Amino acid sequence: MTAPQKGTVTQRAIERIKAMIAEGRLEPGQRLPTERDLAAQLGISRSSMREAIRALTVLGVLEARHGSGIYVTQLEAGDLLETFGVVADLSRGPRLIELLEVRRILESTATALAAARITQEQLAEVEKHLTAMNTTDDPEEILAHDLSFHREIASAAGNETMAAILEGLSSRTFRARVWRGYQEEGAFARTRREHAAIHRALVAHDPEAARAAAAAHVGEVEEWLRSQLTP
């Protein structure tokens, strides 16, 4: 659907509903008043209210339950930021490099936090995916374990919002392209060393070493992409 234009009645309705949630007048999991009652309460038409509810549903703020009504979601970061992943999937060229720069900053911070907070159980999961990456040359298998390797680390950082943003920045399509490129260039050994360095820093619970290893790893992907874009 087309996003409502700023300043329209629908956009103002969206802002009013968001304000009601932010101020605690509508809580996560709570059922909204009927469309008619809410429109009357906010002094707008039912058609504008309907569009506002539809837009907030797409954004993951509201959810429609068949036969029951409209409810505020649990407002989990992963749900609210789900559409963020579309940016990474659709970006090309210089814009994709910009996203990688953002990912480098967040990934290194998340990995540093993980080094300080990671449990033995979480470390075991990270090591499981590292081992699986090291025992295959199949790009699809490597891709799956690479995604899980970084996802486990982001989860271990203990910041759900940061983990959700990183998930959005991790385009599977782009990662697949990187791994195929690495295979063609014989660069698997290098990236395996980078993953191993991240793992060692986590095992040592060394945040600064983890930060540096993660930044270097994403930085190599940045450089690879720049080389692909150079005529």
C-alpha positions as CSV (number, residue, x, y, z in Angstrom):
1,M,0.0,0.0,0.0
2,T,1.0,3.6,-0.5
3,A,2.2,5.3,2.7
4,P,-0.2,8.1,3.8
5,Q,1.2,11.6,2.9
6,K,2.4,13.8,5.8
7,G,-0.2,16.2,6.9
8,T,-3.2,14.2,5.7
9,V,-6.1,13.3,8.0
10,T,-5.0,9.6,7.8
11,Q,-1.4,10.5,8.9
12,R,-2.8,12.6,11.8
13,A,-4.9,9.6,12.8
14,I,-1.8,7.4,12.7
15,E,0.1,9.9,15.0
16,R,-2.9,10.1,17.4
17,I,-3.1,6.3,17.8
18,K,0.7,6.1,18.2
19,A,0.5,8.8,20.9
20,M,-2.2,6.8,22.7
21,I,0.1,3.8,22.8
22,A,3.2,5.8,23.8
23,E,1.2,7.5,26.6
24,G,-0.1,4.2,27.9
25,R,-3.7,4.8,27.0
26,L,-3.5,1.7,24.8
27,E,-1.3,-1.1,26.1
28,P,0.4,-3.9,24.2
29,G,-2.2,-6.7,23.7
30,Q,-5.2,-4.4,24.4
31,R,-8.2,-4.3,22.0
32,L,-8.9,-1.0,20.3
33,P,-12.3,0.6,20.5
34,T,-14.4,-0.1,17.5
35,E,-13.5,1.8,14.3
36,R,-16.7,3.9,14.7
37,D,-16.0,4.8,18.4
38,L,-12.3,5.5,17.8
39,A,-13.1,7.7,14.8
40,A,-15.6,9.7,16.9
41,Q,-13.2,9.9,19.8
42,L,-10.5,11.4,17.5
43,G,-12.9,13.5,15.5
44,I,-12.1,12.0,12.1
45,S,-14.0,10.1,9.4
46,R,-14.3,6.3,9.6
47,S,-12.6,6.0,6.2
48,S,-9.5,7.9,7.4
49,M,-9.5,5.8,10.6
50,R,-9.7,2.6,8.5
51,E,-6.7,3.7,6.5
52,A,-4.7,4.6,9.6
53,I,-5.5,1.2,11.1
54,R,-4.4,-0.6,7.9
55,A,-1.1,1.3,7.8
56,L,-0.3,0.6,11.5
57,T,-1.1,-3.1,10.9
58,V,1.4,-3.2,8.0
59,L,4.0,-1.6,10.3
60,G,3.3,-4.3,13.0
61,V,1.9,-1.9,15.5
62,L,-1.7,-3.3,15.3
63,E,-3.0,-6.7,14.4
64,A,-6.5,-7.8,13.2
65,R,-7.9,-10.9,14.8
66,H,-10.7,-12.4,12.8
67,G,-14.0,-12.1,14.6
68,S,-12.5,-10.3,17.5
69,G,-11.3,-6.9,16.5
70,I,-8.1,-4.8,16.3
71,Y,-5.4,-5.2,18.9
72,V,-2.2,-3.5,19.8
73,T,0.6,-6.0,19.2
74,Q,3.2,-6.9,21.8
75,L,5.4,-4.2,20.1
76,E,8.4,-6.5,19.9
77,A,11.4,-4.8,18.1
78,G,11.7,-7.7,15.6
79,D,8.1,-7.2,14.5
80,L,8.3,-3.4,14.3
81,L,11.5,-3.5,12.4
82,E,10.6,-6.3,10.0
83,T,10.0,-4.0,7.1
84,F,13.4,-2.5,7.6
85,G,14.9,-5.6,5.9
86,V,13.3,-4.6,2.6
87,V,15.9,-1.8,2.4
88,A,18.8,-4.2,2.5
89,D,17.1,-6.6,0.0
90,L,16.4,-3.8,-2.6
91,S,19.5,-1.6,-2.2
92,R,22.2,-1.6,-4.9
93,G,25.6,-0.1,-5.5
94,P,26.6,2.8,-3.3
95,R,23.5,2.6,-1.1
96,L,24.4,-1.0,-0.2
97,I,27.9,0.1,0.8
98,E,26.3,2.7,3.1
99,L,24.2,-0.1,4.7
100,L,27.4,-2.1,5.2
101,E,29.0,0.8,6.9
102,V,26.1,0.9,9.3
103,R,26.3,-2.8,9.8
104,R,30.0,-2.6,10.6
105,I,29.3,-0.1,13.4
106,L,26.4,-2.1,14.9
107,E,28.0,-5.6,14.3
108,S,31.2,-4.6,16.1
109,T,29.3,-3.1,19.0
110,A,27.0,-6.1,19.3
111,T,29.9,-8.5,19.2
112,A,31.7,-6.5,21.9
113,L,28.6,-6.7,24.1
114,A,28.3,-10.4,23.4
115,A,31.9,-11.0,24.5
116,A,31.0,-9.5,27.9
117,R,27.6,-11.3,28.2
118,I,27.7,-14.6,26.3
119,T,26.9,-17.8,28.2
120,Q,28.5,-21.2,27.7
121,E,25.4,-22.4,26.0
122,Q,25.4,-19.5,23.6
123,L,29.1,-20.0,22.9
124,A,28.4,-23.7,22.1
125,E,25.8,-22.6,19.5
126,V,28.2,-20.1,17.9
127,E,31.0,-22.8,17.8
128,K,28.5,-25.3,16.2
129,H,27.9,-22.9,13.3
130,L,31.6,-22.0,13.0
131,T,32.5,-25.7,12.8
132,A,29.8,-26.3,10.2
133,M,31.1,-23.5,8.0
134,N,34.6,-24.9,8.2
135,T,33.6,-28.4,7.1
136,T,31.9,-27.5,3.8
137,D,32.5,-25.6,0.6
138,D,28.9,-25.4,-0.4
139,P,28.0,-21.7,-0.5
140,E,24.4,-22.4,0.4
141,E,25.4,-24.4,3.5
142,I,28.0,-21.8,4.5
143,L,25.4,-19.0,4.0
144,A,22.9,-20.7,6.3
145,H,25.5,-21.2,9.1
146,D,27.0,-17.7,8.6
147,L,23.6,-16.2,9.1
148,S,23.1,-18.3,12.3
149,F,26.6,-17.6,13.5
150,H,26.0,-13.8,13.5
151,R,22.4,-14.1,14.7
152,E,23.5,-16.1,17.8
153,I,26.1,-13.4,18.5
154,A,23.6,-10.6,18.2
155,S,21.2,-12.4,20.5
156,A,24.0,-12.9,23.0
157,A,24.6,-9.2,23.1
158,G,21.3,-8.9,25.0
159,N,19.9,-6.0,23.1
160,E,16.8,-7.0,21.2
161,T,16.5,-3.8,19.2
162,M,20.1,-4.0,18.0
163,A,19.6,-7.6,17.1
164,A,16.4,-6.7,15.1
165,I,18.2,-4.0,13.2
166,L,21.1,-6.3,12.4
167,E,18.7,-8.9,11.2
168,G,17.2,-6.3,8.9
169,L,20.6,-5.4,7.5
170,S,21.5,-9.0,6.9
171,S,20.1,-9.5,3.4
172,R,20.2,-13.2,2.5
173,T,20.3,-12.3,-1.2
174,F,23.4,-10.1,-0.7
175,R,25.1,-12.6,1.6
176,A,24.6,-15.3,-1.0
177,R,26.2,-13.1,-3.6
178,V,29.2,-12.5,-1.3
179,W,29.7,-16.2,-0.6
180,R,29.6,-17.1,-4.3
181,G,32.1,-14.3,-5.0
182,Y,34.4,-15.5,-2.3
183,Q,34.2,-19.0,-3.7
184,E,35.2,-17.8,-7.1
185,E,38.1,-15.8,-5.7
186,G,39.2,-18.6,-3.4
187,A,38.7,-16.3,-0.4
188,F,37.0,-18.9,1.9
189,A,40.2,-19.4,3.9
190,R,40.4,-15.7,4.7
191,T,36.8,-15.3,5.9
192,R,37.1,-18.5,7.9
193,R,40.0,-16.9,9.7
194,E,37.9,-13.8,10.4
195,H,35.1,-15.9,11.9
196,A,37.7,-17.8,14.0
197,A,39.1,-14.5,15.3
198,I,35.6,-13.4,16.4
199,H,35.0,-16.8,18.1
200,R,38.4,-16.6,20.0
201,A,37.5,-13.1,21.3
202,L,34.1,-14.4,22.5
203,V,35.7,-17.4,24.2
204,A,38.2,-15.0,25.9
205,H,35.3,-12.7,26.9
206,D,37.4,-9.8,25.4
207,P,35.1,-7.1,24.2
208,E,37.7,-5.0,22.5
209,A,39.2,-7.9,20.6
210,A,35.7,-8.9,19.6
211,R,34.9,-5.4,18.4
212,A,38.0,-5.3,16.3
213,A,37.5,-8.7,14.8
214,A,33.9,-8.0,13.9
215,A,34.7,-4.6,12.4
216,A,37.5,-6.2,10.3
217,H,35.2,-8.9,9.1
218,V,32.5,-6.6,7.9
219,G,35.1,-4.2,6.6
220,E,36.4,-7.0,4.3
221,V,32.9,-7.4,2.9
222,E,32.8,-3.6,2.3
223,E,36.1,-3.7,0.4
224,W,34.9,-6.7,-1.6
225,L,31.8,-4.9,-2.7
226,R,33.7,-1.8,-3.6
227,S,36.0,-3.9,-5.8
228,Q,32.9,-5.3,-7.5
229,L,31.5,-1.8,-8.2
230,T,34.8,-0.5,-9.7
231,P,34.7,-0.6,-13.5
